[in-house]
Amino acid sequence: MLFLVAALLLLGVVLGTVAHAPLTFSVATGLVIAVWLGVFAIRERHGRQRSTSAH
């Protein structure tokens, strides 16, 4: 329960910060995060395929 409260508090702080930031900065930051998550997902999938084929 404490984890949920902390997560909601952090989400509120982040959303409050984004609300006051310029739109171009928010969009650019969102794109950077999306690319980072995409690269992470591709690396994870590639790593799991490589480890399963070795068995």
MODELLER restraints for C-alpha pairs under 7 A, 6 or more apart:
rsr = mdl.restraints
at = mdl.atoms
rsr.add(forms.Gaussian(group=physical.xy_distance, feature=features.Distance(at['CA:18:A'], at['CA:26:A']), mean=6.29, stdev=0.5))
